[in-house]
Each structure stands twice: as C-alpha cells, then as structure tokens.
C-alpha cells in the first residue's frame, strides 16, 4: 500500500500544477494498493463547472482508469477536507480511506463559500463506512491557500 504522506505529496504537487494555470488551491490523488490511479486538481474556473472539484475530477479519472464506477478500498489524499458534495461522491465510489490536510475552516478563511458541515459529521449521519483521517501534511496543505492568494487574478467561489 502506498504511504498516505507520499500520496498527499502527490496531491499537493498536483494542486500546484493547477495553481500554475490559474486554478484554485485544491488537489487530490487516489491509489489502489501500490498503484496511483488518478491525480487531479480543481478545474472549476477552467471548465466553468462548479462541480469540478479536485476530488470529483480524481474520482472520474480513477473510474475511467479502472473501468469501474466503484473504487472499492481505494486510498484518497486530498489537500483540503472534502466538501459535502465531494464527501458524498467519495462515499458513493466506495473508497476505503480519505486523508486530508487543510480543513473546511481553512478554506473558509481563504475566502471560499464553504458549507459549515464537517465531512466527519456527514459520514456519521449518513452511516458511511469510509474512514476519514485529517491532519495529513496539514501545514503544507494550508500553505497552498497563501500561494493561491498571491495570484491577483484568483477567483473564489
């Protein structure tokens, strides 16, 4: 199995690829066993698609890579705590564990219009079996917001 910190570093690197082309500060990487099946960054602004969050983009890529709508037991690293939409999609994809760095509160502080509903609470209320583990390379993930804020042409949503 791939080390969660290594997978998170891939998510961070992917986020920076997105930042370099004017996208917002979110990245995600997904692995099955030792194989990375998807890496994606947020493309909301690029695609004019409010659902094009990093996790959704990575799920789509991972499903195409495996030719399966389920990513059963996959390990996911995402630079920020998943929003309710992304957490629900990760649940429906049947991933095993989601590691995240920055929190919803960090995204809110950076200027994003976050729903104040923690991913852990969504999983609990929904009866999901997805494991959620925070504080994975969190300092590095929070720094991504400062990198994004340095772009004078940034768009928050």
N, C-alpha and C positions, 0 to 999 in steps of 0.2 A: 504494500500500500504506500502511496506517496505521502510524504511528510506534510502535514497541514501548513506549516510555515513556508515550505517550498511552494506549495500550491498558492498560498496567499501572495507570495512574492511575484508569482506569475500574474495574479490578478492585479497587483499594484503596477507591474510593468505594462500590462495591457491598458490599464487606466491611463497611464502616462502617454501611451500611443494615441489614445482618444483625446487627451488634453492637447497634444501636439497638433491636432487637426481641428481644434476649437470646440470639442465636446465637453460635457460636464464630468465631474470627478468621481466616476464610478467604474469599477472593473470587476470581472468575475472569471473564475476558472473552474472547470469541472473535470474530475478524474474518476475513472473506473479502475480499481486496482492500482497498478503502476502506470496506467496509460492516461494521459491527458487527452480528453475527447473534445474539449471546447475551451476557448478563451474569447471573451468579448468585452467591449466597453459600451458605455451608454451612447446611443445614437439618436436620442430624442430630437435634437435640433437638426441634425444632418438629414434625417428621414421625415421630418415633420410628423412624427408618430409618438404621441405621448406614452405609449406602452413600450417603447423601445429601450427599456431599462437594461442594464448590463446583464442581470440575471435572466431576463426573458430572452435576450439575444443569445446568451450562452446555452440556455435550455434548447432553443430552436436549433442551434448548431450541433449540440450534443445529440439530439434526437435524429437529426439528419445523418450524423456520423455513424450512429449505431443502427439506423433504420428501425427505430423503435420509439414509440411515444412515451415509454417508461424508461427512466434512468435509475432503475432499482439499485439501491445501496450505493449510489454514486456519492462521492465526497465533493462538496462545493466550498469554494473560498470566495467570498465577496467582500469588497473593500468597505462596505457600509451595511449595517443591519438592514435586512430586506424590508421594504415597504409591504403593506398588506397584500397588494397585487402580486408582488414577486414571491412573497412567502407562500401564498396560496398556490401559485404556479409550481413552486418547488415541491410542495406537498403533493400536488396532482401528478407531478413527474415521478413521484415515489423515491426521491433521493434519500440517502441514509442520514447524512450529517451535513450541516451547514455551519461553516466557520465564518465569522465576520470580524471586522476591525473597528471602524468608526460606528457610532450609534446614530439612531434617528435624531437624537438631541443635537449631535454634532452637525448633521445635515441641516436641521432647522436653524441652528446658529449661523451656518454659512449662507442662509437665505433661501433654502428650498422650502416649498409649501408642503411640509410633511404632515401626515395624519399622525396624531399623537397616540398611536396604538402599537405597543411593542410587539415584535414578532413572536416573542415567547408567549405572550398572552393570546395571540391569535392561534398558535399551535395548541395551547392548553384548552381554550374554549372550543376549538374545532375538533378536539380529540385526535390530533395528528401524532404519528409515531416518529416524525422527523426529529433528529437530535439537533439542537441549536447551541453553538458554543461561541461566545463572544470573546472579546479582548485578544484577538489573534493579530499580532503586529499592529496593534491599535494606534500607536504613536505615528508609525509610518503612514497608516491609512488616513488619520486626521490631517496630516501634513498635505495630503492631496487637495484638501479644500483650500488651503492657503495658496498652493500652486495655481489652482483654478481661479481664485480671486485676483491673482496678479494679471489676468487677461482682461484688458479693458473692454473687450467685445463679448464678454461672457453673458450667457443667458441663463437665468434661474427660472424654475417653474415649480 
